[in-house]
Amino acid sequence: MAQLATRTWGNADADGRSFILLVHGITSSSRTWWQVGPALAERGYQVLAVDLRGHGGSPRIEDGLGLADLAADVAETVHTTVGGPVELLVGHSLGALVALELLKTGNGLAQRLALEDPPGPSAIDWVGLAGGIEQDGTRARTDPDALRRQLVAENPTWPSYEVERQVADLSEMDATAIAAALRRSQGMTYDLAALATTATVPTLLLLGEEPLGSNLLGADRTAFIDALPNRTTHVLPAGHSVHREAFPQFMATLDTWFAAA
């Protein structure tokens, strides 16, 4: 397991502040929470965001991109940084899978859970994803202007500063090693509905709309929602990156859920 690089928001010296843990998706980093982290800190929380292995400032990888490996890294980092359970664990995409894996162990890491558009196993072409990651990582370092144009074309709702953050994340990540790990293992094998059944803590499920680019589609979507035992589900006007594409609605939904608890 690895000790991960982190970003924090909030007053670390304040006594009695509850912690919120943020876990990003593949090809991203803790940088993606640049709006969410400060907003949660303004609400009185101490916020910790990790860079998964091979991403951001965390250690590079040689192997071990499975959910169990990634979850062990996060658990170790929380143990050494926070020293106890967090009030809320938020995971986006791959980070949502890691969050579910963390809670599957029954380690009491989090009292509540927020899952943002976890990818359905039928929605991902892992071989194609590996090739895209490798190509985008190379372009981020060698031809960032071309990559910016591509990201703008593919994500017309993203403001320019989100494009710049994505280029920075792709430039920093260990794209070659991540792509190689995905190819060796034929991607990530997981039973999303089975993972859902182990998430017994109160759970907020934040989904994008299928026509706008959600990665939880069709039968996978229905099975996952039905399997979550203690859920509140909201579909927001966004694609896969709900916290980036619909930030005001994302925070308003969190606030309403917190208030109802």
C-alpha positions in Angstrom: 0.0 0.0 0.0 1.1 3.6 -0.6 0.8 6.8 1.4 -1.1 9.1 -0.9 -0.6 12.8 -1.7 -3.5 14.9 -0.4 -5.1 18.4 -0.6 -6.9 19.8 2.4 -9.4 22.6 3.1 -10.6 24.0 6.4 -8.9 24.9 9.6 -6.9 21.9 10.7 -6.3 23.4 14.1 -10.0 23.7 15.0 -11.2 21.2 17.5 -14.2 19.0 16.9 -14.5 19.5 13.2 -15.9 16.6 11.2 -13.9 15.3 8.3 -15.1 14.7 4.7 -13.0 12.5 2.4 -13.0 13.1 -1.4 -11.9 10.5 -3.9 -11.5 11.3 -7.6 -12.0 9.3 -10.7 -9.5 7.8 -13.2 -7.3 10.4 -15.1 -8.1 13.0 -12.5 -6.7 14.1 -9.1 -7.6 15.9 -5.9 -7.5 19.0 -8.1 -10.9 18.2 -9.4 -12.5 19.1 -6.0 -11.3 22.7 -6.2 -14.8 24.1 -5.8 -16.3 21.3 -3.6 -13.5 21.3 -1.1 -13.7 25.0 -0.2 -17.5 25.0 -0.2 -17.5 22.2 2.3 -14.9 24.0 4.4 -17.2 27.0 4.5 -19.9 24.8 5.9 -17.6 23.9 8.8 -16.0 20.7 7.7 -12.3 19.7 7.5 -11.9 18.3 4.0 -9.3 15.8 2.8 -8.9 14.9 -0.9 -6.5 12.2 -2.0 -4.6 11.5 -5.2 -5.0 7.8 -6.1 -1.8 5.9 -6.9 -0.4 6.9 -10.2 -2.3 10.2 -10.2 -1.4 13.7 -9.1 1.4 13.8 -6.6 1.0 10.2 -5.4 3.6 7.5 -5.9 3.9 6.1 -9.4 2.7 2.5 -10.0 4.3 -0.7 -11.1 1.2 -2.9 -10.6 -1.8 -3.0 -8.4 -4.6 -1.0 -9.9 -7.3 -3.2 -8.5 -10.0 -1.8 -6.2 -8.6 -3.6 -3.2 -5.1 -2.0 -3.8 -6.6 1.5 -4.3 -8.8 1.1 -1.2 -5.9 0.0 0.9 -3.9 3.1 -0.1 -6.9 5.3 0.9 -7.4 3.6 4.2 -3.8 3.9 5.2 -3.7 7.6 4.2 -6.8 8.3 6.3 -5.5 6.4 9.2 -2.2 8.4 9.3 -3.8 11.7 8.4 -7.2 11.7 10.2 -6.6 9.0 12.8 -10.3 7.9 12.8 -13.5 7.6 10.8 -14.7 10.4 8.6 -18.2 11.7 8.7 -18.7 11.5 4.9 -16.9 9.7 2.1 -17.5 11.1 -1.4 -16.3 9.2 -4.4 -16.6 10.1 -8.1 -16.5 7.4 -10.9 -13.5 5.2 -10.0 -13.5 6.9 -6.7 -17.0 5.7 -6.1 -15.9 2.1 -6.7 -13.0 2.6 -4.3 -15.4 4.1 -1.7 -17.7 1.0 -2.0 -14.6 -1.3 -1.7 -13.5 0.6 1.4 -16.9 0.1 3.1 -17.1 -3.5 2.0 -14.4 -4.3 4.6 -16.7 -3.2 7.4 -13.9 -1.1 8.9 -16.1 1.8 10.0 -14.1 4.3 7.9 -17.1 6.5 7.1 -20.4 7.2 8.8 -22.1 8.3 5.5 -21.4 7.9 1.8 -22.0 10.0 -1.3 -21.5 8.2 -4.7 -21.2 10.3 -7.8 -22.0 8.5 -11.1 -20.2 5.1 -10.5 -19.4 3.5 -13.8 -21.5 0.4 -14.7 -19.4 -2.6 -15.7 -21.1 -2.7 -19.1 -20.3 0.9 -19.9 -16.5 0.7 -20.0 -14.4 -0.4 -22.9 -11.3 -1.1 -20.9 -8.9 -1.7 -23.8 -10.1 1.4 -25.5 -9.8 3.4 -22.2 -6.3 2.2 -21.7 -5.3 3.4 -25.2 -7.0 6.7 -24.7 -5.3 7.3 -21.3 -1.9 6.6 -22.8 -2.5 8.8 -25.8 -4.0 11.7 -23.7 -1.1 11.5 -21.2 1.4 11.8 -24.0 -0.4 14.7 -25.7 -0.8 16.6 -22.4 3.0 16.7 -22.1 3.9 17.1 -25.8 1.0 18.9 -27.4 -1.2 20.4 -24.7 -2.9 22.9 -27.1 -4.2 20.1 -29.3 -5.5 18.3 -26.2 -7.2 21.4 -25.0 -9.1 21.7 -28.3 -10.1 18.1 -28.1 -11.4 18.5 -24.5 -13.4 21.6 -25.5 -15.0 19.7 -28.4 -15.8 16.6 -26.3 -17.1 18.6 -23.3 -18.8 21.7 -24.6 -20.4 22.5 -21.2 -17.0 22.7 -19.4 -15.7 26.2 -18.6 -12.1 26.9 -19.7 -10.7 26.5 -16.2 -12.0 22.9 -16.0 -10.2 22.1 -19.3 -7.0 23.5 -17.9 -7.3 21.4 -14.8 -7.9 18.3 -16.8 -4.8 18.9 -19.0 -2.8 19.4 -15.8 -4.1 16.1 -14.3 -3.3 14.2 -17.5 0.2 15.7 -17.6 0.9 14.6 -14.0 -0.5 11.1 -14.1 1.5 8.0 -14.8 -0.5 7.3 -18.0 1.8 4.6 -19.4 1.8 2.5 -16.3 -1.9 2.9 -15.7 -2.7 1.9 -19.3 -0.4 -1.1 -19.0 -2.0 -2.2 -15.7 -5.5 -2.0 -17.3 -4.3 -4.0 -20.3 -2.7 -6.7 -18.1 -5.8 -7.2 -16.0 -8.3 -6.7 -18.9 -9.6 -3.7 -17.0 -11.2 -3.8 -13.6 -13.4 -6.7 -12.7 -16.2 -5.8 -10.3 -19.8 -6.6 -9.5 -21.3 -3.2 -8.9 -24.7 -4.5 -7.6 -22.9 -6.8 -5.1 -20.7 -3.9 -3.9 -23.9 -1.8 -3.4 -25.4 -4.4 -1.0 -22.5 -3.9 1.4 -23.0 -0.1 1.6 -25.2 -0.1 4.7 -24.5 3.4 5.9 -26.8 6.3 4.7 -25.9 6.8 1.1 -26.5 9.7 -1.3 -26.4 8.6 -5.0 -25.7 11.5 -7.4 -26.2 10.5 -11.0 -25.8 12.2 -14.3 -28.5 11.9 -17.0 -28.0 9.0 -19.4 -28.4 11.1 -22.6 -25.9 13.7 -21.2 -23.1 11.1 -20.6 -23.7 9.3 -17.4 -21.5 6.1 -17.1 -24.2 4.2 -15.2 -26.6 3.0 -17.9 -29.6 0.8 -18.5 -29.7 -2.5 -16.6 -26.6 -1.6 -14.6 -28.2 1.6 -13.4 -31.4 -0.1 -12.4 -29.6 -3.0 -10.6 -27.3 -0.7 -8.7 -30.0 1.6 -7.5 -32.2 -1.4 -6.4 -29.2 -3.0 -4.6 -28.3 0.1 -2.4 -30.0 -0.6 0.9 -30.0 2.9 2.5 -30.1 5.3 -0.4 -31.3 8.7 -1.5 -31.1 9.1 -5.2 -30.9 12.3 -7.3 -30.4 12.6 -11.0 -28.8 16.0 -11.8 -28.6 17.9 -15.2 -25.1 16.7 -16.0 -23.1 13.9 -17.6 -20.5 11.9 -15.9 -18.7 14.7 -13.9 -21.7 16.0 -11.9 -19.6 18.1 -9.5 -18.0 19.9 -12.4 -20.9 20.2 -14.8 -23.6 21.0 -12.3 -21.7 22.3 -9.2 -24.6 24.5 -7.7 -27.0 21.6 -8.0 -24.4 19.2 -6.6 -23.9 21.3 -3.5 -27.6 22.1 -3.0 -28.3 18.4 -3.1 -25.6 17.7 -0.5 -27.0 20.5 1.7 -30.5 19.1 1.6 -29.4 15.6 2.4 -27.3 16.8 5.3 -30.2 18.8 6.7 -32.5 15.8 6.5 -30.2 13.5 8.3 
